[in-house]
């Protein structure tokens, strides 16, 4: 069995591999569909390829799977899954079923460099980027588990997606490809803490996915304290990039705003937010802070969140107070960090 994992290859890279074996390029499309649509576990399963070609391909390449090691199930139906990677590192992702929707929150890194104060993932530091195969296999593995397709993908799990730019973009292109997972771009959301060069690069990709930005405050001093990335990419530079970001018709940038008591939840904070968001087509998700180990931060009082929302709505913004799901299994926003898990069905 070869060492090249086919799930790490873009369609162009697949074509290049096929040409090395003297086959015509259309074989790449067949293989892509076997790998990403039919979920072939072995090259020998690809029965519309000539036997001689399958044997030659097997000497170069393989299709690896990422088995689920553990899972937890919340009382609200949310599921958190643990994966052990080949090198022994671990990652988590979260499945959120909601009527006809099955949203999967996937990870892009082992750990995270950014160390935001309201997020547990960065507390253990950064280990490495995930390979494309490790990101895409999170989706395929859950599809095998639930025996259904995933309808929505959010890049909001462990890690900063734009800090693993090349592998994340390759993954998204596989997801939206008619020969790949065939997930509509409008059902894919990438969330960033504000990596400005990555946002500018993403703007040029023309992927038509949704963009979410973890903003959390309207002033640099506060953001410096809770999100160290702001020291490198301050709010004015971030907003400048977002104003230039091309949005498909009817789409808006989502600003995520984690509500923390005494940090960013006053009416004055809301007024400052209104001031900086002028000129940006957007909606705002208010997220009550989910408690994490080793932090003194506390969630804002529900009345403060409601007052904050009311002021923004009065200025004609779409503002949603996002209900935390999976908090009882440490699967809510900001709570992902690999640890020993007990299976609960």
C-alpha positions as CSV (number, residue, x, y, z in Angstrom):
1,X,0.0,0.0,0.0
2,X,1.3,3.4,-1.0
3,X,1.9,6.4,1.4
4,X,0.0,9.1,-0.5
5,X,-3.4,9.6,1.2
6,X,-5.9,10.4,-1.6
7,X,-7.9,12.5,0.8
8,X,-5.0,15.0,1.0
9,X,-5.2,15.7,-2.8
10,X,-7.1,18.4,-4.6
11,X,-8.7,17.4,-8.0
12,X,-5.7,19.0,-9.8
13,X,-3.2,17.1,-7.6
14,X,-5.2,13.9,-8.3
15,X,-5.0,14.5,-12.1
16,X,-1.2,15.0,-11.7
17,X,-0.9,11.7,-9.9
18,X,-3.0,9.9,-12.5
19,X,-0.8,11.3,-15.3
20,X,2.3,9.8,-13.6
21,X,0.7,6.4,-14.0
22,X,0.0,7.0,-17.7
23,X,-3.8,7.2,-17.4
24,X,-6.1,9.8,-18.8
25,X,-7.3,12.7,-16.6
26,X,-10.9,11.7,-16.4
27,X,-9.8,8.9,-14.1
28,X,-9.1,11.5,-11.4
29,X,-12.8,12.5,-11.4
30,X,-13.8,8.8,-10.9
31,X,-11.3,8.4,-8.1
32,X,-12.5,11.6,-6.5
33,X,-16.1,10.4,-6.4
34,X,-15.0,7.0,-5.0
35,X,-13.1,8.7,-2.2
36,X,-15.5,11.5,-1.3
37,X,-18.9,10.4,-2.4
38,X,-18.8,6.6,-2.2
39,X,-16.4,6.7,0.8
40,X,-14.3,3.9,-0.6
41,X,-12.1,2.3,2.1
42,X,-9.8,0.7,-0.3
43,X,-8.6,1.4,-3.9
44,X,-9.6,-2.2,-4.8
45,X,-13.2,-1.2,-4.3
46,X,-13.0,1.3,-7.2
47,X,-14.5,-1.2,-9.7
48,X,-14.9,1.1,-12.7
49,X,-11.1,1.4,-12.8
50,X,-9.1,-1.2,-14.7
51,X,-7.6,-3.8,-12.4
52,X,-4.0,-3.1,-13.6
53,X,-4.5,0.6,-12.9
54,X,-5.9,-0.1,-9.4
55,X,-2.9,-2.2,-8.6
56,X,-0.5,0.5,-9.8
57,X,-2.4,3.2,-7.9
58,X,-2.3,1.0,-4.7
59,X,1.5,1.0,-4.8
60,X,1.5,4.8,-4.7
61,X,-1.6,5.7,-2.7
62,X,-4.2,4.7,-0.1
63,X,-7.4,6.0,1.6
64,X,-7.0,6.3,5.3
65,X,-9.9,6.6,7.8
66,X,-10.1,8.5,11.0
67,X,-12.1,6.3,13.5
68,X,-14.2,7.8,16.3
69,X,-12.4,7.0,19.6
70,X,-15.1,8.3,22.0
71,X,-18.3,10.3,22.0
72,X,-20.5,12.1,24.5
73,X,-24.2,12.8,24.0
74,X,-25.8,15.9,25.5
75,X,-29.3,16.0,27.0
76,X,-30.2,18.4,24.1
77,X,-29.0,15.9,21.5
78,X,-25.7,17.6,20.7
79,X,-22.9,15.1,20.2
80,X,-19.2,15.6,20.8
81,X,-16.7,13.2,19.2
82,X,-13.1,12.5,20.0
83,X,-10.5,11.4,17.4
84,X,-7.0,10.1,18.0
85,X,-4.7,11.0,15.1
86,X,-1.9,8.8,13.8
87,X,0.7,10.7,15.8
88,X,-1.3,10.3,19.0
89,X,-2.6,13.8,19.2
90,X,-6.4,14.3,19.7
91,X,-9.1,16.5,18.3
92,X,-12.8,17.0,18.9
93,X,-15.7,18.0,16.8
94,X,-19.4,18.6,17.5
95,X,-22.6,17.5,15.7
96,X,-25.7,19.6,16.3
97,X,-28.9,18.0,15.0
98,X,-31.8,20.4,14.5
99,X,-34.9,19.1,12.8
100,X,-33.8,18.7,9.1
101,X,-30.4,20.2,9.7
102,X,-27.3,18.3,10.8
103,X,-24.6,20.9,11.5
104,X,-21.0,19.7,12.1
105,X,-18.5,21.9,13.9
106,X,-15.1,20.8,12.7
107,X,-11.5,21.4,13.9
108,X,-8.6,22.6,11.8
109,X,-5.7,22.5,14.3
110,X,-4.4,20.5,17.3
111,X,-4.7,23.2,19.9
112,X,-4.6,26.9,18.9
113,X,-2.0,29.7,18.9
114,X,-4.4,32.6,19.7
115,X,-5.1,32.0,23.4
116,X,-8.4,33.9,23.6
117,X,-9.4,34.3,27.2
118,X,-12.9,32.9,26.7
119,X,-11.8,29.8,24.8
120,X,-10.5,26.6,26.4
121,X,-8.8,25.3,23.2
122,X,-5.9,27.7,23.3
123,X,-5.1,27.1,27.0
124,X,-3.1,23.9,26.1
125,X,-1.1,25.7,23.4
126,X,-0.6,24.9,19.8
127,X,0.7,21.6,18.5
128,X,0.2,21.5,14.7
129,X,-2.0,22.1,11.8
130,X,-4.4,19.4,10.6
131,X,-3.8,17.9,7.2
132,X,-6.6,18.2,4.6
133,X,-7.3,14.5,5.0
134,X,-7.7,14.9,8.8
135,X,-10.2,17.8,8.3
136,X,-12.3,16.1,5.6
137,X,-12.3,12.8,7.5
138,X,-14.0,14.4,10.4
139,X,-17.0,14.9,8.1
140,X,-16.8,11.4,6.4
141,X,-16.4,9.7,9.8
142,X,-19.5,11.3,11.3
143,X,-21.5,10.5,8.1
144,X,-20.6,6.8,8.7
145,X,-21.6,7.1,12.3
146,X,-25.0,8.6,11.8
147,X,-25.7,7.0,8.4
148,X,-26.8,10.4,7.0
149,X,-25.2,13.3,5.2
150,X,-24.1,16.4,7.0
151,X,-26.1,19.4,5.8
152,X,-24.1,22.3,7.3
153,X,-20.4,22.7,8.1
154,X,-18.9,25.3,10.4
155,X,-15.2,25.7,10.8
156,X,-15.6,26.7,14.5
157,X,-13.9,23.8,16.3
158,X,-10.4,23.6,17.6
159,X,-8.0,26.0,16.0
160,X,-8.0,29.1,13.8
161,X,-8.9,28.1,10.3
162,X,-7.1,31.0,8.6
163,X,-3.9,30.0,10.4
164,X,-4.0,26.7,8.5
165,X,-5.0,28.4,5.3
166,X,-3.8,26.1,2.5
167,X,-5.2,22.9,4.0
168,X,-8.5,24.6,4.9
169,X,-9.0,26.1,1.5
170,X,-8.2,22.7,-0.2
171,X,-10.8,21.1,2.2
172,X,-13.5,23.6,1.3
173,X,-12.9,23.1,-2.4
174,X,-13.3,19.4,-1.9
175,X,-16.5,20.0,0.1
176,X,-18.2,22.2,-2.6
177,X,-16.9,20.2,-5.6
178,X,-19.6,18.3,-7.7
179,X,-17.1,15.4,-7.6
180,X,-16.4,15.8,-3.9
181,X,-18.9,16.1,-1.0
182,X,-21.3,18.3,-3.0
183,X,-22.1,20.6,0.0
184,X,-23.5,23.9,-1.2
185,X,-21.1,26.8,-0.4
186,X,-23.9,28.7,1.3
187,X,-24.0,26.0,3.9
188,X,-20.4,26.3,4.9
189,X,-19.2,28.9,7.4
190,X,-15.7,29.7,8.3
191,X,-15.1,31.5,11.6
192,X,-12.0,33.5,12.2
193,X,-10.6,35.5,15.2
194,X,-9.6,38.2,12.7
195,X,-6.5,37.0,10.8
196,X,-6.5,40.0,8.3
197,X,-4.1,38.6,5.7
198,X,-6.1,35.4,5.6
199,X,-9.4,37.3,5.2
200,X,-7.9,39.3,2.3
201,X,-6.7,36.0,0.6
202,X,-10.0,34.4,1.2
203,X,-11.7,37.3,-0.5
204,X,-9.8,36.4,-3.7
205,X,-10.8,32.7,-3.7
206,X,-14.4,33.3,-4.8
207,X,-15.7,30.4,-2.8
208,X,-19.0,32.0,-1.8
209,X,-18.9,30.5,1.7
210,X,-20.2,32.3,4.7
211,X,-17.7,34.3,6.9
212,X,-18.0,34.7,10.6
213,X,-15.8,36.9,12.7
214,X,-15.2,36.6,16.4
215,X,-15.2,40.3,17.4
216,X,-16.5,40.4,21.0
217,X,-15.8,44.1,21.7
218,X,-15.6,47.4,19.8
219,X,-12.5,48.9,21.4
220,X,-8.9,47.8,21.0
221,X,-7.9,48.0,24.6
222,X,-10.5,45.5,25.7
223,X,-9.9,43.3,22.7
224,X,-6.2,43.3,23.3
225,X,-6.9,41.9,26.7
226,X,-9.3,39.1,25.7
227,X,-7.9,38.4,22.2
228,X,-4.1,38.8,21.9
229,X,-4.4,38.5,18.1
230,X,-5.8,42.1,18.2
231,X,-2.4,43.4,19.0
232,X,-1.2,42.3,15.5
233,X,-4.5,42.9,13.7
234,X,-6.4,45.7,15.5
235,X,-10.0,46.4,14.9
236,X,-9.6,49.2,12.4
237,X,-7.4,46.9,10.1
238,X,-9.9,44.1,10.6
239,X,-12.9,46.2,9.6
240,X,-11.1,47.7,6.7
241,X,-10.6,44.1,5.3
242,X,-14.2,43.2,6.0
243,X,-15.5,46.3,4.2
244,X,-13.7,45.1,1.1
245,X,-14.8,41.5,1.4
246,X,-17.1,40.4,-1.5
247,X,-20.4,39.1,-0.3
248,X,-22.8,37.2,-2.6
249,X,-26.3,38.8,-3.0
250,X,-28.4,38.5,0.2
251,X,-25.4,37.4,2.3
252,X,-24.0,39.1,5.4
253,X,-20.9,38.8,7.5
254,X,-21.7,37.3,10.9
255,X,-20.1,39.0,13.9
256,X,-19.8,36.7,16.9
257,X,-19.9,38.5,20.2
258,X,-19.3,36.4,23.4
259,X,-21.1,38.2,26.2
260,X,-18.9,38.4,29.4
261,X,-20.1,40.0,32.6
262,X,-18.3,43.3,33.3
263,X,-16.1,43.0,30.1
264,X,-18.2,43.9,27.1
265,X,-21.9,43.8,28.0
266,X,-23.0,47.4,28.8
267,X,-25.2,49.7,26.8
268,X,-22.1,51.8,26.1
269,X,-20.4,48.7,24.6
270,X,-23.4,48.3,22.4
271,X,-23.2,51.9,21.2
272,X,-19.5,51.6,20.4
273,X,-20.3,48.4,18.5
274,X,-23.0,50.2,16.4
275,X,-20.5,52.9,15.6
276,X,-17.8,50.6,14.2
277,X,-20.2,48.4,12.2
278,X,-21.5,51.2,10.0
279,X,-21.1,50.4,6.3
280,X,-20.7,46.6,6.8
281,X,-23.5,44.3,5.7
282,X,-23.8,42.1,8.8
283,X,-25.7,40.3,11.4
284,X,-24.7,39.7,15.0
285,X,-24.7,36.6,17.2
286,X,-24.7,37.3,20.9
287,X,-23.2,34.2,22.7
288,X,-23.5,34.0,26.5
289,X,-20.0,33.0,27.8
290,X,-19.7,29.3,28.5
291,X,-17.7,28.7,31.6
292,X,-14.3,27.1,31.1
293,X,-11.8,25.6,33.6
294,X,-9.3,28.0,35.1
295,X,-11.1,31.2,34.1
296,X,-12.7,33.8,36.3
297,X,-14.8,35.1,33.5
298,X,-18.6,34.9,34.0
299,X,-21.5,35.0,31.5
300,X,-23.4,38.2,31.3
301,X,-26.8,38.4,33.0
302,X,-29.7,37.5,30.7
303,X,-31.2,41.0,31.2
304,X,-28.0,42.7,30.1
305,X,-27.9,40.5,27.0
306,X,-31.5,41.4,26.2
307,X,-30.9,45.1,26.6
308,X,-27.8,44.9,24.4
309,X,-29.8,43.1,21.8
310,X,-32.7,45.5,21.9
311,X,-30.5,48.5,21.3
312,X,-28.9,46.9,18.2
313,X,-32.3,45.7,16.9
314,X,-33.6,49.3,17.3
315,X,-30.9,50.4,14.8
316,X,-32.2,47.7,12.3
317,X,-29.5,45.1,12.8
318,X,-30.4,41.4,12.8
319,X,-29.3,40.2,16.2
320,X,-29.6,36.6,17.5
321,X,-29.0,35.4,21.1
322,X,-27.4,32.1,20.4
323,X,-28.5,29.3,22.8
324,X,-25.6,27.3,23.9
325,X,-25.9,23.6,23.1
326,X,-23.9,20.8,24.6
327,X,-22.6,22.7,27.6
328,X,-23.3,19.7,29.8
329,X,-20.7,17.7,27.8
330,X,-18.3,20.5,27.3
331,X,-19.3,20.9,23.7
332,X,-20.5,24.5,23.6
333,X,-18.7,27.4,22.0
334,X,-15.2,27.8,23.6
335,X,-15.3,24.5,25.4
336,X,-13.5,22.2,23.0
337,X,-10.3,20.7,24.3
338,X,-9.3,17.1,24.1
339,X,-9.6,15.2,27.3
340,X,-10.6,11.7,28.4
341,X,-14.2,11.1,27.4
342,X,-16.8,8.6,28.5
343,X,-19.1,7.1,25.9
344,X,-22.8,7.9,26.5
345,X,-25.4,6.7,24.1
